[in-house]
Amino acid sequence: MQYLGIEQREGDVQDQDPEVVTAAVGRNVRAERSRRNWTLDDLAGRSGVSKGMLIQVEQARSNPSIATICRLASALGVTVASLVEAPELPSARVVRADEGVVLWTGLDGSASRLLVGTGTRDPVELWDVRLAPGDGYGGTPHPAGTQELLTVLEGEMTLEVDGIDFRVGPGDTAAFVADRPHGYHNRGGTQLRFTMVVAQRGLSDGADAVADGSR
């Protein structure tokens, strides 16, 4: 969920403590940019985020939208999770029910929460998503080789992958290659809730290769 070329209703990143998330994004973006020896202009050109906004993000003076975080993550070759979480991850951890980071809200009752993500070479993210009747969002393709797996807990989903619609009912599970256009829609009359795993392949290798080529 590249989380996701989101439609016009995208809001700021939300959490139990927004200042903590804002500080983490600023710290992590600055660290990833420095690791590649990129200037602010370099990152601005690669991400489409203005230099002025980058300065605000890195100095934790702006609460960035999910679209901005996605553009930065894509340009840096890292996951959304790696930008919103602390860089040092323990070998095991428990994320409590109220600790997920809300990264998108739509119609009343619609929200997408990043529950947990790994900072490994092949990163994985776990999401909890709720869509109100009539709501939905679409995503731009992920990096090549990315896969998504989801299970519908409540309601009925219309999953769109590469222009083809698939019905996913309560208890049903779907898996698809997510390096192509895709979207999630609730065209029913009750709330849709689903959990989703996003598995990306070797982002760190790709980022390092880009960094090496830019030197």
Secondary structure, DSSP 8 states (H G I E B T S, - for coil): --TTS--TT--B-B-SSHHHHHHHHHHHHHHHHHHTT--HHHHHHHH---HHHHHHHHTT-S--BHHHHHHHHHHHT--HHHHHS-S---SS----TT--EEEEE-STT-EEEEEEE--SSS-EEEEEEEE-TT-EEEE---STT-EEEEEEEES-EEEEETTEEEEE-TT-EEEEE-SS-EEEE--SSS-EEEEEEEE---HHHHHHHHHHHH-
